[in-house]
Amino acid sequence: MTVVSPRKVLAVVVCAVFLAAGGCSKSSTSKGKSGIDGNYKNDKGVTVVELKGDTAYITNVKAGATNGYPCTVAGDKVTVKAPTGNIDLAVAADGTMTGAPGFRSLKRAD
């Protein structure tokens, strides 16, 4: 059995989220001129997700890495298809994005 450190898991999840936030458009309920497309950041600005079209760009500022992943949008739900598995996110009416650890309380930054 291979043991993966929690630090590596968190780094992968954070990178996946940043990539997912870069390109997911929403065709139904609109949150501005481009649906839920936009930038989302945590309070410290360490985790950034940019949704743009059908791609989510996830940036971990501490690691200095940004990755783009395909994503799909259904209503206010965003699914980022990262190599390590899907990352499910939800965008609330106030523009706050929540989801997996590392992606909690991301606020719209644009």
Sequence and secondary structure as in RCSB ss.txt:
>XXXX:A:sequence
MTVVSPRKVLAVVVCAVFLAAGGCSKSSTSKGKSGIDGNYKNDKGVTVVELKGDTAYITNVKAGATNGYPCTVAG
DKVTVKAPTGNIDLAVAADGTMTGAPGFRSLKRAD
>XXXX:A:secstr
     HHHHHHHHHHHHHHHTTSB  SSS SSTTTT EEEE TTS EEEEEETBEEEEEETTTTEEEEEEEEEET
TEEEEEETTEEEEEEE TTS EEESTT SSBEE  
